[in-house]
Amino acid sequence: MPVNDTIKITPYSDMYIRVMFGNASTVVSQRAVAGQEYEISPPTPITSRNTLQVTIYAASRIQGFSDLSAFYIRDNNFSRATKLKTLVLGNPTPGYKNTAIESLGIGANTLLETLDIRNLPNLTGALNLTQCDNLINLYATNTSLTSITFATAGKITHA
């Protein structure tokens, strides 16, 4: 899979998107309008993804990350991103595999509609999506999850 340093972010409301790549003091900022997708790139090319820390500020006001799979995320916590509608961590491309993710923090993302965690073979254990009432699409092939629990009155149509 080709390396892409760009993060595509769609804000839930008008805001400044602020992203810090690595532990540098440089923060990339972009004024953003609700519902429009923005591409945020690091100020310098990324040389190592194994130790890269990406911090996205004001996560509670973001509705979508179109594709984070190229970043091979390890540690994560999306529980504060309560306006997320789309979260793409995996990828269906042949040969793609992110072995770094072993657990996933989703939390009470009641607006989440699509979750893509394909080809994360070390993602293990149980995935609790009971507080994701609006989840419609879950793509979870090639994971090591032992169980997935959906919301009782959820909208899931594709799993």
N, C-alpha and C positions, 0 to 999 in steps of 0.2 A: 504494500500500500504506500503510495507516495506521501512524503512528509508534508504536512500543511501546518504552519504555525498560526493560522488564523482561527479565532474563536468567533462564531456567529451567535449573536445575542439579540433576542427580541424583548424589549421592555414591556412590562404590563402597563406602566404609566409613564408620562413624560419624566425624564430624569437625566442625570449624567451617569453614563456607564463608566465605571472605573475598574481597571484590571491591573494587577501587579504580577509580572512574570518573574519568578525567582525571588530571591530575598533582596533584590536591589531596591534602592529608594525611588526608582523611576516608576511612576504609575501612569498608565495610558488612560486618558479621559476622552470621552466623546459625548457631546450633547445628543440626546436621543428622544424621539417621539414615540409614544405608545403604539405598539402593534407593528412597527417597522423593524426589519432585521438590519443589524449593523455588524460589520466585520471589524474585529479588533485584532491587531497584530502586535507582537512584541517590538520594542524599539531596535533590538538587534536579533539576528537569527538565533534560534535555539540550538545548542550544541549537544545537550544531553537531556533526555526525557526521564531518565531513571531517577534523578534527584531534583527535578524541576518542581518548584512550588508555584502554583497559579492561584492567586487570591482574587476572587470576584466580589467586589463590594456591593452593598445594597441588594443582596440576593433575594430579599423578600419582595422586591419590585420587578423581578424578571420573570417573563412568562415562557421563555424558551431558549434552549441551547440547541441549535440545529444538529451539531455533530461534535462531540468531544472525544470521539474514538481515537483520533490521531494523537492525542496527548497521553494515551496509555495511563490513565489515571490510576493511582494506587489508593491513597487515603482520601476519603470523601465524606461529606456530610451535606446532604441536600434537604435536610429537615427544615431549615430556615428559609428555603426558597419556596414559600407557601403559595406563590402565584404561578408556579411552573405548570405549563400545559404540555410541554414536550421535553423529554430528556433522552438524549441519544449518547450512550456510553459505549455501545457495542457496534459491530459492523458486520454485514453479511458478505463482504468481499472475500473471495477464496484466498486463503493464506493468512487472513487477519486473525490474530489471537492476542488478547491482552491477559497475561497471566498474573498481572499485578493486583487486580481487584479480587479481594477475598471476602469482603463484606460490603454491604450497601446500606447507607442511611437515607431512607426516604421520608420517614415521619408522616405527618398529617398533611400531605399535599392534596387537598380536597379538589383542586382544579386540574390535577394531572390527568391528561387524556391518553398520552402515548409514552411508553417506556420501552427503550430498546437496549437490551443487555446481551445481545447475541455475541457468541464467541468469547466469553469470559470464563474459561474452563476452571479457574480456581475460585469462582464465586460459589461458596458452599453454604450449607445450612438451610434455614427456613427464611423465606422472604415474606414479610408481613405487609400486605397492601390493604389491610382492612380499613384504613383511614383515607384511602384514595377512592372515594365514592364515584368519581367521574371517569375513572380509568376505562378506556375503550379498547386500546391495543397494547398488548404485552408481547414483545418479541424476546424470547429467552432460550433459544436453541443453543446447544453446545455450552451449557453451564453445568455446574455440579450441584445445583440446588436440590435439596431433598424434598421440599414442599413449598407451595405458594398459597397464601391465604388471601382471598379477595374480600372486598366489602360485601356485607350481607345483601344489601339492595343495590349493588353496583351496576354499572352499565357495560361491563366487559362483553365484547362481542368477538374479539380475536385474541387467543392466547396460544 
